[in-house]
Every structure is written in structure tokens, then in C-alpha cells.
């Protein structure tokens, strides 16, 4: 069976989206790097930003045999009914009416930023490790309420070229999530390079916020994988009649992953913290993405969904699958 492949995008130094491909993996998600670099040094006020039925499983009747010997009787016609099988949720149900949307608001897990800085590979890895623990703790209760069990994704870092079940990737491209092995692949060359490229203090804050959003976005794809959405998306996309429809599906997937990212960031904004200059740079990066391949969402649309996650802090604010086409462009 041939399955579709997903390429995913977020925010970074020069956000450039990549065209959808087809290969053997159904759950490949890759964010982009960010738009033209010009973060504002002046702080601004915090932003201000919601809205699905569960499938009731049916049980199959059981029959107990009796040990009593039968007595001869006149034959009597009986009818037997075939038990109805529960087909389970459809792919459309899994993306548009997933139980995750009923799981409720995310609570803060008091996640604090690592004291290490990504000026070195060791510093970047310390940040990844810290964020992984926070994200597991924050998302696992919601995934459980959706009827699934969360498995912590693995995190692999790379410089140069990395081989994965989702293909070979270079550090000239963005990080990515591979659902085949539940692994987030973080680009060390990019994260360390972004931090060291500029000397201004606000530029380094921007690099830290960008790494936070990228990592949480990739974890958003892991949430989609754990709740069945990523595989359902792949099957839906494979059946599409036109490339334009595939692109629409890709944007819905990517915008949702960013919205999930900002549920976590919004829920932990006080403890991390994402205030002051950190808030300024986070606001700038979510609003300054570019999407040349038209598969990740236009800047204003990405900003819209990021703010929904930030303000709502609830997966029901991130249902891109039932949103209008105008809100997923």
C-alpha cells in the first residue's frame, strides 16, 4: 500500500516551506525555517484569541453454552442474527471530531526554560531534554482523555545529513517529525547557528523563542500521531483528486501543529516565562512566516491559529479540519 507523506512548517530565521512529496512514510512532518529577520526590540502587550461528538463503541453479545442434554421436540424454525460490527471512527471523524477536542484546557506544568543556552550543541540538547519532559507532562493527561496513551517521542539531533525512516535530510533544511519511529529530529546546525549569528541580546531571545516554538510544533505532530490524526490525514490526502486539495490538507495539519505548540507555550507563559522581550520576539515570529509552496499557511493565517492556541490553551481551539477554507490559506 502506498501512503502519502507530510512536510511541516513553523517559524524561524527564514521560514521557507517545502513542497509535499510522496514516499513510503505516512507521518512525516517537517517545519520550515523563518522569514526575513527583523525582530522588534520594543516590548508590546500580550495578545488576546476556540470552539466537537464521540463515537460510542458497541459491545458484541456473548453466548454461554448449557450442559443440559436436549429433549426430542418437533422442529422449530429459528432465525439467527449476525452481530453488528462497530466500524470505528472514520478518517474524517479522527481529524474533525477527535476526542482530543473534548479533553479540556491544558494546565500549566510550571515548565521553566533551561538555564543552558544554545550557543553550543550541549546547550541546545539541554533545552531539548528540558522541553521534552515538560511537553510529555503537559500533553499526556489530554491524550489520555482522548482515549490514547502517550508514548514519549525520541529526540535525535543532527548536523550534516541524517538518515531516518522518513528519508535522508540535510541540516540545510528544517527539523522534522517522523511518525514511523515516533522521533523528533532537531537541527543542531540551525539552532546553534541562529543563536550565535547575531550579537544583539534581543536577537538571542528571538533564537530561544524560535527553538521553543519549533520543538513544541514538532511535538504537536507527535500529538496528532498519538491520537490517530496523522495517519488519518495521510489516508485522506492520498485519496484526494487534485494537488490543490492535498495542499489544503497539508495546511490544516501544519496550522494545527502550530496551534498545539502555542497551547503549551500559552499555558506555561508565566513560568517559562514568555513575557517582556521574549513575548515580543514570540509575537514577531508567529506573525512573520512565509509559505512559498502554499502548504503551511500564510503569515496572517499562521498568526491566527497560533494566537488561538495561546489564548484558548485548549485543543478545541485548534480544530483546523472544520475551519473554512479562508481560515486555512
C-alpha positions in Angstrom: 0.0 0.0 0.0 1.4 3.4 -1.0 1.0 6.1 1.7 1.3 9.8 1.4 4.0 11.9 3.1 3.7 15.2 5.0 6.1 18.1 5.1 5.6 20.5 8.0 6.4 24.1 8.7 6.9 26.6 11.6 8.7 29.8 12.4 12.4 30.5 12.2 15.1 32.7 10.7 14.0 32.4 7.1 10.7 30.5 7.1 10.6 28.6 3.8 8.1 25.8 3.3 8.8 22.6 1.4 6.6 21.0 -1.3 4.6 18.0 -0.5 6.2 14.7 -1.5 5.1 11.1 -1.7 7.2 8.3 -0.3 6.7 5.3 1.9 6.0 7.0 5.3 2.5 8.2 6.3 3.6 10.5 9.1 6.5 12.7 8.0 6.3 16.2 9.4 8.9 18.9 8.8 8.8 22.5 9.9 10.3 25.4 7.9 12.9 27.9 9.0 11.6 31.7 9.4 11.0 34.9 7.4 13.2 37.9 6.8 14.9 38.7 10.1 13.9 42.0 11.7 12.5 41.3 15.2 11.4 44.4 17.0 13.3 45.4 20.1 10.3 47.1 21.7 8.0 45.1 24.0 4.3 45.0 23.4 1.2 43.9 25.3 0.1 40.3 25.4 -2.2 39.1 22.6 -5.9 38.4 23.0 -7.9 34.7 20.8 -11.9 28.3 20.4 -14.7 26.0 19.7 -16.8 18.9 18.6 -19.1 14.1 19.1 -17.6 11.0 20.4 -18.1 7.6 18.9 -19.8 5.2 21.3 -18.3 1.7 20.9 -20.8 -1.1 20.9 -20.2 -4.5 22.6 -20.8 -7.8 21.0 -23.2 -10.1 22.8 -21.7 -13.2 24.4 -23.4 -16.6 24.4 -23.0 -19.2 27.2 -23.3 -22.9 26.3 -25.5 -25.1 28.5 -24.7 -28.7 29.7 -28.3 -29.9 29.7 -29.0 -32.7 27.1 -31.7 -31.7 24.6 -35.0 -33.4 24.6 -36.6 -34.5 21.3 -39.0 -31.9 20.1 -40.7 -31.0 16.9 -38.5 -28.9 14.7 -38.9 -25.2 15.1 -37.5 -22.7 12.8 -35.3 -20.1 14.4 -33.6 -17.1 13.0 -30.1 -16.1 13.9 -28.9 -12.5 13.7 -25.4 -11.6 12.8 -23.9 -9.3 15.4 -23.3 -5.8 14.1 -19.7 -4.9 14.0 -18.5 -1.4 15.1 -16.6 0.1 12.2 -14.9 2.6 14.4 -14.3 6.2 13.6 -13.8 7.2 10.0 -10.7 9.2 8.9 -12.9 12.3 8.8 -14.0 11.6 12.4 -10.4 11.2 13.5 -9.4 14.6 12.2 -12.6 16.7 12.6 -14.3 15.1 15.6 -11.3 13.7 17.5 -11.9 13.1 21.2 -8.9 15.3 21.9 -11.1 18.3 21.2 -13.2 17.3 24.3 -10.2 16.8 26.6 -10.4 20.3 28.1 -7.9 23.1 28.7 -4.2 22.4 29.3 -2.9 23.2 32.8 0.4 24.7 33.4 3.1 22.3 34.4 5.3 25.2 35.6 7.8 24.5 32.8 10.9 26.6 33.2 13.4 27.4 30.5 16.7 25.5 30.7 19.5 27.6 32.2 21.7 26.3 29.3 22.0 28.4 26.2 22.1 27.0 22.7 25.4 28.6 21.9 26.8 25.1 21.8 25.4 21.7 20.8 25.4 20.6 24.5 23.4 23.7 25.4 20.8 23.1 22.7 20.5 19.4 23.8 19.9 20.5 27.3 17.0 22.7 26.1 15.5 19.8 24.0 15.7 17.5 27.0 14.0 20.0 29.3 11.2 20.8 26.8 10.6 17.1 26.1 9.9 16.5 29.8 7.6 19.5 30.0 5.7 18.6 26.9 5.2 15.0 28.0 3.9 16.1 31.3 1.6 18.7 29.8 0.1 16.6 26.9 -0.2 13.1 28.4 -3.3 13.9 30.5 -5.1 15.3 27.5 -4.1 12.5 25.2 -5.4 10.0 27.9 -8.7 11.8 28.0 -8.8 11.3 24.2 -8.6 7.6 24.8 -5.0 7.1 23.9 -1.8 6.5 25.7 1.1 8.9 25.2 4.5 7.4 24.3 7.3 9.9 24.8 8.8 10.6 21.4 12.6 10.1 20.9 14.6 13.2 20.2 17.6 12.9 17.8 19.9 15.8 16.9 21.7 16.2 13.6 24.3 18.3 11.8 25.2 17.5 8.2 22.9 14.7 6.9 20.7 12.4 8.9 19.1 9.1 7.8 15.6 8.3 9.1 12.7 6.0 8.2 11.2 9.1 6.6 14.2 9.6 4.3 17.5 11.4 4.3 17.6 15.0 5.4 20.3 17.7 5.5 20.9 20.4 8.0 20.3 23.0 5.3 16.6 22.1 5.9 14.5 22.3 9.0 13.9 19.9 11.8 11.2 17.3 11.3 9.0 14.7 13.0 8.9 11.1 11.7 5.9 9.1 12.8 7.3 5.8 11.8 9.7 5.8 14.8 8.0 8.5 16.9 11.0 10.7 16.7 11.6 14.4 16.6 14.8 15.3 14.6 16.2 18.6 15.7 18.7 20.5 13.6 21.7 21.5 15.7 23.3 23.4 12.9 20.3 25.6 12.7 19.6 26.2 16.4 23.2 26.8 17.4 23.7 28.9 14.3 20.7 31.1 14.9 21.8 31.8 18.5 25.4 32.7 17.5 24.6 34.6 14.3 23.7 37.9 15.9 25.2 39.7 18.8 22.2 41.8 20.0 20.6 40.5 23.1 17.1 40.6 21.6 18.3 38.5 18.7 19.4 35.8 21.1 16.0 36.0 22.8 14.4 35.5 19.3 16.6 32.4 18.7 15.5 30.9 22.0 11.8 31.6 21.3 12.2 30.2 17.8 13.7 27.0 19.1 10.9 26.7 21.7 8.2 27.1 19.1 9.9 24.7 16.6 10.3 22.0 19.2 6.7 22.4 20.5 5.4 22.4 16.9 7.2 19.1 16.2 5.7 17.7 19.4 2.3 18.9 18.1 2.8 16.4 15.2 3.5 13.7 17.8 0.2 14.6 19.5 -1.5 14.2 16.1 0.2 10.8 15.7 -0.8 9.6 19.2 -4.5 10.5 18.6 -4.7 9.0 15.2 -4.9 12.2 13.3 -1.6 12.0 11.5 -2.3 8.6 9.9 -5.9 9.6 9.1 -4.6 12.7 7.4 -2.2 10.6 5.3 -5.1 8.4 4.1 -7.3 11.3 3.3 -4.6 13.1 1.4 -3.8 10.0 -0.6 -7.4 9.8 -1.9 -7.5 13.5 -3.0 -8.2 14.1 -6.7 -6.2 17.2 -7.0 -2.9 18.6 -5.8 -4.7 21.8 -4.6 -6.8 19.6 -2.2 -3.6 18.0 -0.9 -2.1 21.4 -0.2 -5.3 22.4 1.7 -5.0 19.2 3.9 -1.3 20.0 4.5 -2.1 23.5 5.7 -4.7 22.2 8.0 -2.2 19.7 9.5 0.6 22.3 9.9 -1.5 25.1 11.3 -2.9 22.7 13.8 0.6 21.6 14.9 1.5 25.3 15.5 -1.8 25.8 17.4 -0.9 22.8 19.6 2.5 24.3 20.0 1.1 27.5 21.4 -1.4 25.8 23.7 1.7 24.6 25.5 3.5 27.9 25.3 0.4 29.8 26.4 -0.3 27.5 29.3 3.3 27.9 30.6 3.8 31.6 29.7 4.3 32.7 33.3 6.7 30.0 34.5 8.9 29.7 31.4 8.4 32.7 31.1 7.2 34.2 27.8 7.0 37.8 28.9 8.8 41.0 28.2 11.3 40.7 25.3 10.5 37.0 25.0 6.9 37.8 24.3 7.9 40.5 21.8 10.0 38.0 19.8 7.4 35.2 20.1 4.8 37.5 18.7 7.0 38.6 15.9 8.0 35.1 14.8 4.4 33.7 14.7 3.3 36.6 12.5 6.3 36.5 10.1 6.2 33.1 8.5 6.3 32.8 4.7 4.8 29.9 2.7 6.1 29.9 -0.9 4.9 26.3 -1.5 1.5 27.2 -0.1 1.4 24.1 2.1 1.9 25.6 5.6 -0.3 28.6 5.8 0.1 32.3 5.0 1.6 34.6 7.7 -1.7 36.1 8.8 -3.3 32.7 9.0 -0.4 31.2 10.9 -0.6 34.1 13.4 -4.4 33.5 13.7 -4.0 29.8 14.7 -1.0 30.4 16.9 -3.0 33.0 18.9 -6.0 30.7 19.2 -3.7 28.1 20.8 -2.0 30.8 23.0 -5.3 32.3 24.2 -7.5 29.2 24.3 -5.0 26.7 25.7 -7.5 24.1 24.7 -7.3 21.6 21.7 -10.9 22.6 20.7 -9.4 25.9 19.7 -7.2 24.1 17.1 -9.7 22.2 15.0 -8.4 23.4 11.7 -10.2 20.5 9.9 -13.6 22.1 10.3 -12.4 25.6 9.7 -13.3 27.5 6.5 -11.0 27.5 3.5 -10.4 31.2 4.1 -9.0 30.4 7.6 -6.6 27.7 6.3 -5.0 29.6 3.4 
